Every structure is written in C-alpha cells, then in structure tokens.
Amino acid sequence: MDMIQPTSLFFNGNQYHVGNANRTPNFDAALNGMLKKITLPTKGTVEYTYERNEYLGSPITYSEFSFIKYCSTTCGAENYSKTVDVTQDIKNTGVITLTGVGFEDCTYENYTCSNQSPRYSQLRIYNTSYQQVYAYDLPISAYATNSVPINLSSISGVVAGNAYIFELSVQNCTGYCSLDWQNVDNNIIGPGLRIKQVTISDGINTANDNVKTYNYSKFSNANQSQWICSKSSKIRTVYSRI
C-alpha cells in the first residue's frame, strides 16, 4: 500500500483510510541510476549535471495590510498607518483599494457623522523622513459607498527597495484601505530531473572542455520557469564555452 497516496474511501457506508506513499519530489533519490559520465574510447569524457524540474505555478496573492477606521470622536480625521518595505513585486503588482462609506446612522460617542461634511476617505504615502510622496482624497456621499483601486506601479514617488508609510485617515465617514500584491515568480519543484550542464572533455587538456549550460527560464523574466503544467513546453538553451 506504500505506492498509494493517502486516500479516504467509502464502502458500504464505512470510511477507510488507505495508502502511505510520500510523493514529494526527492532530488537525491531521483539521481539514483542516472547517467552521470561516459568515457569515450579516445579517453575523452562526457559528464552530465542535473537539477530539479521546476514549473511555473499560479501567482500567490498576499495582503500587506487592511485598515478600517471609523469617525473620530470629533467627526474629524482619524489616522491609521503602517510602514511597508516595498519590494519589486509589491511595486509591480501592488493594488491599493481605498473605500469610504457614509453611513445613514454613523454615530460614535454621540456624534452623528452622517450629518457632517465634507466626507473623505484619504490615503497618504510618506517616505521614512515623513515627506509626502502621494495623496488621494476619495469623496463620499451621505448614505453611499465609494471605492477606487490604485496601482502602486502608477505612483512614481514609490520606488522599489525603499520603505514607505501608508496612512489612512477619514473625515465624517468610515474608511477602508488595503494593499494586496502578488508573487508572480512562483516556481514549484516538480518530479524528475532535467539536464543542467553537459561537459565534453578531450581527456588531455581541461582548457579544451566544451561546456553546454541549459537554462529553462523565460526570456522576459529570468526568475520564472518557462515550464508549465501542460502538454507542451518551450525550452531555452544557452551555450557557453570555457
């Protein structure tokens, strides 16, 4: 039963648990029995180096923060902020969603915010020296909801590799603000092996070695595998000579 993955089966109204196989790819085990070296009659050699198979998985979405702020006790501005280290992935794929809700009965400590104006859900972005690099005021109508997506890639003042303070404030409404981003370089280790390098030697002088290196990444993004889970794949081969 060790060849069967853990599975639950139902038979005659009863549930049975069978299988104890571990199908997780194992690089060392996969190397067993692989052709590693050929010695030619001329004393030359051909050596093979392998690496794990990888394929590109679906992007993984992360939530960097999610704020919610209600009317303050004076129906004025109330702030909520977080400092974020902006990576290249966050800069390229990050989307800020700014929302404001003008409640019909938005009362907080006896203040009726729905009767006050103006109503704004406000986003401010500062660098670590607290210099403002971006501002957005989202107007809110009474008894209504308004929302806007803001692509971080469109904000020139935010540069990957730096930290920024994201601040939400509200005036006479309830405000929501979130930052979601994706890891698009989601390479997943798959079963089996692939050739990483082939070294052809004449057996006389290593300076004459011919080394072929195989690269399976995308032309457009070296961090993404060009393999996907489908019936066909494309491979890019890069040759270098030593």
Backbone as CSV, one residue per row, in Angstrom:
resi,resn,N_x,N_y,N_z,CA_x,CA_y,CA_z,C_x,C_y,C_z
1,MET,0.822,-1.204,0.000,0.000,0.000,0.000,0.862,1.263,0.000
2,ASP,2.208,1.102,0.098,3.074,2.272,0.144,3.149,3.002,-1.188
3,MET,2.639,2.411,-2.273,2.644,3.069,-3.576,1.423,3.956,-3.771
4,ILE,0.482,3.894,-2.832,-0.762,4.647,-2.953,-0.679,5.889,-2.062
5,GLN,-1.040,7.034,-2.611,-1.095,8.240,-1.814,-2.202,8.133,-0.767
6,PRO,-2.029,8.806,0.368,-3.080,8.765,1.399,-4.443,9.154,0.829
7,THR,-5.404,8.267,0.969,-6.724,8.449,0.360,-7.810,7.940,1.305
8,SER,-8.944,8.602,1.287,-10.106,8.139,2.053,-11.119,7.529,1.090
9,LEU,-11.589,6.326,1.427,-12.558,5.622,0.601,-13.796,5.303,1.424
10,PHE,-14.932,5.292,0.747,-16.190,4.923,1.392,-16.699,3.637,0.755
11,PHE,-17.037,2.656,1.594,-17.545,1.382,1.092,-18.578,0.857,2.075
12,ASN,-19.784,0.573,1.541,-20.888,0.062,2.366,-21.164,0.970,3.570
13,GLY,-21.051,2.285,3.333,-21.347,3.238,4.394,-20.216,3.462,5.373
14,ASN,-19.095,2.790,5.176,-17.953,2.948,6.075,-16.818,3.696,5.382
15,GLN,-16.050,4.469,6.148,-14.909,5.203,5.607,-13.622,4.467,5.945
16,TYR,-12.765,4.327,4.918,-11.490,3.652,5.090,-10.361,4.591,4.645
17,HIS,-9.253,4.547,5.377,-8.074,5.336,5.041,-6.979,4.372,4.570
18,VAL,-6.536,4.572,3.339,-5.536,3.673,2.764,-4.387,4.501,2.196
19,GLY,-3.268,3.826,2.000,-2.123,4.454,1.352,-1.231,5.206,2.321
20,ASN,0.073,5.104,2.073,1.044,5.772,2.927,2.210,6.306,2.109
21,ALA,1.981,6.503,0.802,3.080,6.914,-0.068,3.363,8.401,0.083
22,ASN,4.636,8.756,0.012,5.064,10.148,0.020,5.539,10.486,-1.394
23,ARG,4.756,11.264,-2.110,5.073,11.599,-3.497,5.844,12.920,-3.629
24,THR,6.330,13.452,-2.530,7.106,14.683,-2.590,8.393,14.446,-3.374
25,PRO,8.712,15.284,-4.378,9.947,15.073,-5.161,11.176,15.063,-4.268
26,ASN,12.048,14.077,-4.511,13.276,13.919,-3.741,14.456,13.946,-4.705
27,PHE,15.240,14.999,-4.654,16.328,15.189,-5.616,17.376,14.072,-5.507
28,ASP,17.789,13.758,-4.295,18.822,12.726,-4.110,18.345,11.372,-4.616
29,ALA,17.093,11.040,-4.339,16.559,9.759,-4.795,16.445,9.728,-6.317
30,ALA,16.081,10.852,-6.913,15.934,10.901,-8.370,17.266,10.720,-9.085
31,LEU,18.364,11.066,-8.424,19.695,10.926,-9.035,20.143,9.471,-9.137
32,ASN,19.527,8.609,-8.338,19.919,7.201,-8.351,19.694,6.595,-9.734
33,GLY,20.729,5.999,-10.287,20.622,5.322,-11.572,20.735,6.240,-12.776
34,MET,20.916,7.538,-12.582,21.041,8.455,-13.711,22.435,8.363,-14.330
35,LEU,22.482,8.516,-15.640,23.756,8.523,-16.348,24.520,9.795,-15.994
36,LYS,25.712,9.634,-15.443,26.479,10.792,-14.999,27.740,11.018,-15.828
37,LYS,28.311,9.952,-16.370,29.571,10.133,-17.090,29.753,9.028,-18.127
38,ILE,30.229,9.431,-19.306,30.582,8.494,-20.370,32.059,8.671,-20.676
39,THR,32.810,7.574,-20.655,34.220,7.617,-21.045,34.348,7.058,-22.455
40,LEU,34.852,7.861,-23.359,34.956,7.503,-24.769,36.224,6.688,-25.037
41,PRO,36.251,5.918,-26.138,37.457,5.138,-26.485,38.698,6.009,-26.640
42,THR,38.490,7.281,-26.957,39.629,8.192,-27.132,40.099,8.774,-25.804
43,LYS,39.564,8.304,-24.703,39.843,8.769,-23.344,39.136,10.082,-23.000
44,GLY,38.415,10.618,-23.945,37.611,11.786,-23.637,36.401,11.387,-22.804
45,THR,35.738,12.355,-22.237,34.586,12.087,-21.381,33.438,13.048,-21.689
46,VAL,32.243,12.575,-21.368,31.049,13.410,-21.388,30.400,13.285,-20.012
47,GLU,30.277,14.411,-19.296,29.715,14.394,-17.948,28.409,15.184,-17.917
48,TYR,27.454,14.658,-17.172,26.133,15.263,-17.090,25.866,15.747,-15.663
49,THR,25.385,16.965,-15.550,24.952,17.525,-14.268,23.456,17.788,-14.356
50,TYR,22.731,17.407,-13.306,21.273,17.514,-13.327,20.796,18.525,-12.288
51,GLU,19.555,18.950,-12.457,18.885,19.784,-11.472,17.423,19.367,-11.390
52,ARG,16.730,19.868,-10.390,15.318,19.530,-10.215,14.471,20.156,-11.314
53,ASN,13.437,19.461,-11.675,12.428,20.059,-12.551,11.662,21.130,-11.777
54,GLU,11.354,22.221,-12.450,10.507,23.247,-11.876,9.471,23.657,-12.902
55,TYR,8.314,24.067,-12.422,7.310,24.631,-13.322,6.704,25.864,-12.670
56,LEU,6.160,26.736,-13.500,5.608,27.995,-13.011,4.188,27.787,-12.516
57,GLY,3.973,28.049,-11.246,2.647,27.918,-10.668,1.860,29.215,-10.782
58,SER,0.653,29.189,-10.303,-0.193,30.380,-10.314,0.352,31.416,-9.334
59,PRO,0.189,32.707,-9.643,0.654,33.744,-8.714,0.012,33.591,-7.343
60,ILE,0.779,33.919,-6.317,0.281,33.874,-4.945,-0.027,35.296,-4.500
61,THR,-1.229,35.527,-3.998,-1.643,36.854,-3.575,-1.417,37.015,-2.073
62,TYR,-0.807,38.132,-1.703,-0.547,38.453,-0.304,-1.253,39.757,0.056
63,SER,-1.707,39.847,1.292,-2.287,41.079,1.813,-1.259,41.733,2.725
64,GLU,-0.777,42.906,2.318,0.237,43.596,3.111,-0.379,44.292,4.315
65,PHE,-1.548,44.870,4.139,-2.278,45.437,5.262,-3.739,45.634,4.867
66,SER,-4.595,45.769,5.877,-6.011,46.052,5.658,-6.491,46.896,6.834
67,PHE,-6.799,48.162,6.572,-7.218,49.095,7.612,-8.726,49.295,7.572
68,ILE,-9.281,49.598,8.728,-10.654,50.100,8.802,-10.676,51.152,9.898
69,LYS,-11.208,52.336,9.558,-11.253,53.418,10.528,-12.635,54.066,10.517
70,TYR,-13.150,54.337,11.721,-14.458,54.948,11.867,-14.308,56.443,12.156
71,CYS,-15.409,57.124,12.187,-15.393,58.544,12.528,-14.758,58.733,13.909
72,SER,-13.975,59.771,14.032,-13.387,60.055,15.335,-14.424,60.708,16.238
73,THR,-14.045,60.914,17.459,-14.993,61.461,18.428,-15.396,62.886,18.081
74,THR,-14.629,63.542,17.240,-14.979,64.904,16.841,-15.456,64.955,15.395
75,CYS,-15.750,63.792,14.825,-16.151,63.720,13.419,-15.103,64.358,12.511
76,GLY,-13.867,64.316,12.921,-12.779,64.857,12.107,-11.952,63.743,11.527
77,ALA,-10.641,63.894,11.520,-9.748,62.910,10.902,-9.213,61.949,11.959
78,GLU,-9.161,60.681,11.592,-8.551,59.662,12.436,-7.612,58.850,11.553
79,ASN,-6.400,58.606,12.016,-5.369,58.019,11.168,-5.053,56.578,11.553
80,TYR,-4.648,55.831,10.558,-4.111,54.507,10.780,-3.003,54.321,9.759
81,SER,-1.831,53.850,10.196,-0.709,53.782,9.265,0.123,52.530,9.493
82,LYS,0.901,52.188,8.453,1.826,51.072,8.535,3.008,51.346,7.620
83,THR,4.191,50.978,8.084,5.401,51.104,7.273,5.619,49.802,6.515
84,VAL,5.828,49.918,5.199,5.973,48.748,4.333,7.288,48.843,3.577
85,ASP,8.053,47.760,3.600,9.238,47.656,2.747,8.763,47.241,1.355
86,VAL,8.855,48.142,0.408,8.309,47.901,-0.929,9.324,47.140,-1.773
87,THR,9.028,45.875,-2.042,9.867,45.068,-2.914,9.487,45.330,-4.371
88,GLN,10.247,44.737,-5.282,9.925,44.912,-6.697,8.585,44.281,-7.032
89,ASP,8.262,43.153,-6.411,6.965,42.510,-6.653,5.823,43.395,-6.153
90,ILE,5.998,44.003,-4.976,4.955,44.879,-4.449,4.776,46.087,-5.353
91,LYS,5.888,46.647,-5.827,5.812,47.805,-6.719,5.120,47.443,-8.026
92,ASN,5.450,46.280,-8.590,4.918,45.905,-9.903,3.464,45.464,-9.854
93,THR,3.069,44.773,-8.794,1.746,44.137,-8.777,0.823,44.674,-7.693
94,GLY,1.327,45.542,-6.812,0.531,46.004,-5.685,-0.670,46.842,-6.108
95,VAL,-1.815,46.584,-5.500,-3.031,47.359,-5.736,-3.576,47.822,-4.387
96,ILE,-3.692,49.141,-4.235,-4.299,49.719,-3.041,-5.790,49.918,-3.325
97,THR,-6.630,49.418,-2.453,-8.067,49.645,-2.570,-8.495,50.591,-1.466
98,LEU,-8.950,51.776,-1.878,-9.388,52.805,-0.937,-10.906,52.924,-1.010
99,THR,-11.566,52.823,0.133,-13.024,52.816,0.176,-13.513,53.749,1.286
100,GLY,-14.657,54.363,1.053,-15.301,55.166,2.077,-16.790,54.868,2.120
101,VAL,-17.357,54.858,3.300,-18.776,54.562,3.478,-19.398,55.672,4.314
102,GLY,-20.415,56.360,3.761,-21.161,57.364,4.507,-22.405,56.731,5.089
103,PHE,-22.312,56.236,6.318,-23.418,55.517,6.918,-24.609,56.431,7.175
104,GLU,-25.812,55.843,7.085,-27.023,56.591,7.418,-27.069,56.886,8.908
105,ASP,-26.571,55.931,9.706,-26.569,56.116,11.150,-25.140,55.909,11.634
106,CYS,-24.270,56.834,11.278,-22.862,56.734,11.639,-22.628,57.553,12.897
107,THR,-22.934,56.985,14.033,-22.771,57.699,15.296,-21.651,57.065,16.106
108,TYR,-20.884,57.896,16.743,-19.781,57.411,17.564,-19.634,58.381,18.734
109,GLU,-19.892,57.911,19.932,-19.852,58.731,21.133,-20.709,59.990,20.962
110,ASN,-21.944,59.766,20.497,-22.962,60.816,20.382,-22.702,61.826,19.271
111,TYR,-21.747,61.540,18.368,-21.536,62.406,17.212,-22.156,61.752,15.994
112,THR,-23.000,62.464,15.294,-23.655,61.926,14.104,-22.868,62.367,12.874
113,CYS,-21.992,61.483,12.383,-21.105,61.855,11.290,-21.850,62.023,9.973
114,SER,-22.955,61.320,9.802,-23.665,61.402,8.533,-24.241,62.793,8.298
115,ASN,-24.333,63.588,9.362,-24.855,64.955,9.214,-23.736,65.967,8.975
116,GLN,-22.496,65.479,8.936,-21.359,66.374,8.804,-20.801,66.317,7.381
117,SER,-20.078,67.342,7.007,-19.404,67.366,5.714,-18.161,68.251,5.852
118,PRO,-17.163,68.085,4.981,-17.132,67.130,3.874,-16.829,65.722,4.376
119,ARG,-17.030,64.750,3.493,-16.755,63.353,3.813,-15.663,62.854,2.874
120,TYR,-14.585,62.355,3.455,-13.478,61.852,2.641,-12.863,60.622,3.294
121,SER,-12.451,59.693,2.444,-11.533,58.636,2.846,-10.209,58.993,2.177
122,GLN,-9.163,59.168,2.979,-7.939,59.788,2.478,-6.732,58.858,2.633
123,LEU,-5.950,58.755,1.552,-4.717,57.977,1.569,-3.530,58.923,1.462
124,ARG,-2.548,58.722,2.329,-1.289,59.458,2.252,-0.144,58.454,2.303
125,ILE,0.860,58.693,1.463,2.063,57.861,1.473,3.250,58.775,1.733
126,TYR,4.072,58.394,2.721,5.246,59.177,3.092,6.493,58.299,3.008
127,ASN,7.641,58.939,2.755,8.887,58.208,2.914,9.246,58.183,4.389
128,THR,10.347,57.525,4.733,10.685,57.357,6.150,11.123,58.662,6.801
129,SER,11.374,59.698,5.995,11.630,61.036,6.539,10.330,61.811,6.710
130,TYR,9.234,61.140,6.495,7.873,61.683,6.587,7.640,62.823,5.601
131,GLN,8.239,62.681,4.427,7.930,63.575,3.319,6.862,62.915,2.460
132,GLN,5.804,63.637,2.164,4.693,63.073,1.414,5.080,62.829,-0.037
133,VAL,4.809,61.602,-0.520,5.106,61.272,-1.914,3.835,60.998,-2.718
134,TYR,2.703,60.866,-2.011,1.447,60.604,-2.725,0.278,60.944,-1.821
135,ALA,-0.792,61.473,-2.439,-2.011,61.788,-1.692,-3.221,61.531,-2.575
136,TYR,-4.270,60.993,-1.968,-5.522,60.763,-2.697,-6.674,60.969,-1.723
137,ASP,-7.602,61.868,-2.100,-8.803,62.116,-1.315,-10.008,61.566,-2.072
138,LEU,-10.666,60.594,-1.471,-11.825,59.969,-2.095,-13.094,60.571,-1.498
139,PRO,-13.877,61.325,-2.290,-15.097,61.935,-1.748,-16.191,60.891,-1.531
140,ILE,-16.938,61.074,-0.463,-18.000,60.131,-0.100,-19.309,60.899,0.058
141,SER,-20.368,60.379,-0.533,-21.696,60.960,-0.362,-22.371,60.337,0.854
142,ALA,-23.308,61.072,1.420,-24.061,60.547,2.549,-24.815,59.292,2.137
143,TYR,-24.822,58.296,3.018,-25.548,57.042,2.815,-25.046,56.270,1.593
144,ALA,-23.831,56.532,1.149,-23.319,55.883,-0.065,-21.924,55.318,0.198
145,THR,-21.500,54.445,-0.741,-20.167,53.851,-0.692,-19.424,54.204,-1.962
146,ASN,-18.175,54.543,-1.825,-17.324,54.826,-2.973,-15.997,54.110,-2.784
147,SER,-15.446,53.598,-3.883,-14.209,52.830,-3.799,-13.386,53.057,-5.052
148,VAL,-12.055,52.995,-4.910,-11.167,53.191,-6.049,-9.939,52.299,-5.897
149,PRO,-9.531,51.604,-6.990,-8.270,50.860,-6.949,-7.127,51.764,-7.410
150,ILE,-5.998,51.659,-6.760,-4.821,52.463,-7.101,-3.652,51.511,-7.309
151,ASN,-3.129,51.459,-8.539,-1.988,50.600,-8.845,-0.705,51.247,-8.334
152,LEU,0.027,50.503,-7.530,1.259,51.049,-6.978,2.282,51.351,-8.080
153,SER,2.198,50.627,-9.176,3.130,50.845,-10.288,2.944,52.218,-10.922
154,SER,1.772,52.838,-10.725,1.494,54.145,-11.314,1.948,55.302,-10.438
155,ILE,2.435,54.996,-9.232,2.867,56.041,-8.308,4.375,56.206,-8.436
156,SER,4.804,57.245,-9.114,6.231,57.430,-9.400,7.041,57.703,-8.143
157,GLY,6.395,58.256,-7.121,7.119,58.572,-5.900,7.469,57.369,-5.050
158,VAL,6.885,56.212,-5.372,7.185,54.974,-4.644,8.158,54.151,-5.474
159,VAL,9.332,53.878,-4.904,10.404,53.187,-5.617,10.721,51.885,-4.900
160,ALA,10.830,50.807,-5.662,11.150,49.506,-5.072,12.493,49.572,-4.353
161,GLY,12.560,48.876,-3.224,13.789,48.849,-2.444,13.780,49.824,-1.281
162,ASN,12.729,50.642,-1.170,12.619,51.612,-0.084,11.398,51.315,0.779
163,ALA,11.400,51.872,1.972,10.277,51.721,2.890,9.408,52.973,2.837
164,TYR,8.087,52.769,2.959,7.149,53.890,2.919,6.080,53.701,3.990
165,ILE,5.548,54.830,4.444,4.477,54.827,5.433,3.155,55.048,4.697
166,PHE,2.253,54.082,4.801,0.925,54.176,4.196,-0.050,54.570,5.302
167,GLU,-0.759,55.669,5.089,-1.621,56.196,6.140,-3.041,56.418,5.625
168,LEU,-3.996,55.926,6.381,-5.415,56.125,6.083,-5.999,57.099,7.104
169,SER,-6.720,58.087,6.620,-7.466,58.969,7.512,-8.882,59.122,6.966
170,VAL,-9.809,59.488,7.849,-11.206,59.635,7.434,-11.767,60.946,7.967
171,GLN,-12.708,61.461,7.227,-13.465,62.616,7.678,-14.948,62.317,7.489
172,ASN,-15.641,62.198,8.618,-17.095,62.061,8.603,-17.579,60.842,7.815
173,CYS,-16.829,59.794,7.851,-17.232,58.537,7.191,-16.413,57.409,7.784
174,THR,-16.700,56.212,7.330,-15.871,55.060,7.671,-14.976,54.754,6.474
175,GLY,-13.695,54.564,6.735,-12.749,54.332,5.656,-12.125,52.952,5.723
176,TYR,-11.855,52.407,4.552,-11.181,51.127,4.420,-9.999,51.317,3.466
177,CYS,-8.900,50.648,3.746,-7.743,50.718,2.848,-6.964,49.420,2.964
178,SER,-6.637,48.843,1.816,-5.883,47.595,1.816,-4.843,47.629,0.711
179,LEU,-3.780,46.853,0.886,-2.737,46.695,-0.129,-2.518,45.214,-0.365
180,ASP,-2.834,44.773,-1.570,-2.619,43.380,-1.961,-1.613,43.342,-3.106
181,TRP,-0.781,42.313,-3.113,0.207,42.162,-4.179,0.407,40.679,-4.457
182,GLN,1.095,40.396,-5.564,1.257,39.007,-5.994,2.727,38.642,-6.175
183,ASN,3.027,37.423,-5.797,4.326,36.835,-6.125,4.139,36.062,-7.434
184,VAL,4.606,36.656,-8.528,4.409,36.030,-9.838,5.528,35.055,-10.173
185,ASP,6.628,35.094,-9.410,7.752,34.187,-9.644,7.581,32.941,-8.777
186,ASN,6.463,32.275,-8.974,6.098,31.136,-8.125,6.521,29.837,-8.796
187,ASN,7.812,29.550,-8.734,8.317,28.304,-9.300,8.105,27.166,-8.303
188,ILE,7.567,26.069,-8.789,7.243,24.919,-7.949,8.110,23.729,-8.372
189,ILE,8.693,23.072,-7.389,9.528,21.900,-7.671,8.640,20.756,-8.124
190,GLY,8.951,20.201,-9.282,8.183,19.095,-9.834,8.952,17.792,-9.761
191,PRO,8.348,16.704,-10.189,9.027,15.403,-10.168,10.073,15.310,-11.268
192,GLY,11.030,14.420,-11.065,12.017,14.152,-12.111,13.151,15.159,-12.140
193,LEU,14.017,14.961,-13.125,15.210,15.782,-13.278,15.284,16.358,-14.685
194,ARG,16.150,17.343,-14.838,16.461,17.880,-16.158,17.961,18.174,-16.201
195,ILE,18.503,18.178,-17.397,19.939,18.405,-17.546,20.256,19.869,-17.278
196,LYS,21.208,20.104,-16.413,21.670,21.459,-16.113,22.911,21.810,-16.920
197,GLN,23.803,20.831,-17.062,25.061,21.118,-17.746,25.651,19.833,-18.320
198,VAL,26.259,19.946,-19.491,26.983,18.843,-20.118,28.401,19.326,-20.391
199,THR,29.375,18.574,-19.899,30.785,18.935,-20.093,31.459,17.868,-20.950
200,ILE,31.954,18.291,-22.095,32.648,17.386,-23.021,34.140,17.678,-22.940
201,SER,34.918,16.652,-22.572,36.366,16.825,-22.382,37.131,15.905,-23.325
202,ASP,38.271,16.394,-23.812,39.096,15.549,-24.682,40.025,14.639,-23.898
203,GLY,40.022,14.771,-22.570,40.854,13.916,-21.743,42.318,14.310,-21.732
204,ILE,42.654,15.413,-22.373,44.048,15.845,-22.461,44.261,17.162,-21.730
205,ASN,43.435,18.139,-22.064,43.617,19.468,-21.505,42.246,20.034,-21.157
206,THR,42.027,20.371,-19.874,40.724,20.893,-19.449,40.409,22.250,-20.080
207,ALA,41.452,22.927,-20.575,41.204,24.208,-21.244,40.396,24.021,-22.521
208,ASN,40.371,22.794,-23.019,39.621,22.498,-24.242,38.208,22.016,-23.967
209,ASP,37.817,21.987,-22.702,36.483,21.493,-22.360,35.400,22.322,-23.042
210,ASN,34.387,21.624,-23.525,33.222,22.270,-24.124,32.047,22.090,-23.157
211,VAL,31.612,23.199,-22.581,30.570,23.155,-21.560,29.275,23.726,-22.138
212,LYS,28.221,22.949,-22.082,26.905,23.393,-22.529,26.009,23.539,-21.293
213,THR,25.490,24.736,-21.098,24.622,25.018,-19.963,23.197,25.219,-20.459
214,TYR,22.256,24.583,-19.786,20.854,24.629,-20.198,20.069,25.499,-19.221
215,ASN,19.344,26.467,-19.767,18.563,27.405,-18.970,17.091,27.255,-19.335
216,TYR,16.249,27.077,-18.336,14.838,26.799,-18.573,13.937,27.963,-18.156
217,SER,14.507,29.151,-17.979,13.717,30.302,-17.562,13.179,31.057,-18.763
218,LYS,12.256,31.964,-18.488,11.672,32.771,-19.560,12.668,33.816,-20.044
219,PHE,12.548,34.171,-21.327,13.350,35.273,-21.837,12.969,36.577,-21.140
220,SER,11.681,36.764,-20.884,11.192,38.024,-20.339,11.418,38.158,-18.847
221,ASN,11.615,37.033,-18.133,11.789,37.076,-16.686,12.623,35.877,-16.266
222,ALA,13.881,36.138,-15.930,14.802,35.052,-15.588,14.424,34.345,-14.303
223,ASN,13.517,34.947,-13.494,13.092,34.328,-12.238,11.914,33.382,-12.415
224,GLN,11.360,33.319,-13.623,10.200,32.463,-13.866,10.570,31.289,-14.757
225,SER,10.196,30.103,-14.319,10.397,28.917,-15.140,9.527,28.993,-16.384
226,GLN,10.087,28.513,-17.514,9.312,28.509,-18.746,8.433,27.264,-18.846
227,TRP,8.631,26.338,-17.928,7.797,25.139,-17.907,6.473,25.443,-17.220
228,ILE,5.404,24.906,-17.743,4.095,24.974,-17.111,3.476,23.583,-17.135
229,CYS,2.443,23.397,-16.357,1.753,22.104,-16.341,0.808,22.023,-17.532
230,SER,1.331,21.601,-18.656,0.517,21.438,-19.856,1.161,20.353,-20.707
231,LYS,0.601,20.120,-21.883,1.093,19.050,-22.748,2.339,19.444,-23.522
232,SER,2.588,20.736,-23.608,3.758,21.182,-24.359,4.475,22.260,-23.581
233,SER,5.785,22.352,-23.772,6.600,23.344,-23.101,7.652,23.841,-24.056
234,LYS,8.159,25.003,-23.770,9.250,25.554,-24.555,10.495,25.619,-23.679
235,ILE,11.629,25.367,-24.302,12.890,25.362,-23.558,13.855,26.314,-24.249
236,ARG,14.546,27.106,-23.457,15.598,27.958,-23.990,16.931,27.360,-23.574
237,THR,17.840,27.192,-24.505,19.155,26.637,-24.220,20.205,27.715,-24.426
238,VAL,21.063,27.869,-23.442,22.154,28.818,-23.520,23.464,28.061,-23.488
239,TYR,24.293,28.251,-24.474,25.567,27.571,-24.554,26.703,28.523,-24.167
240,SER,27.633,28.035,-23.384,28.827,28.810,-23.082,30.038,27.902,-23.250
241,ARG,31.137,28.482,-23.660,32.344,27.698,-23.905,33.449,28.202,-22.987
242,ILE,34.090,27.260,-22.321,35.174,27.601,-21.420,36.503,27.266,-22.101
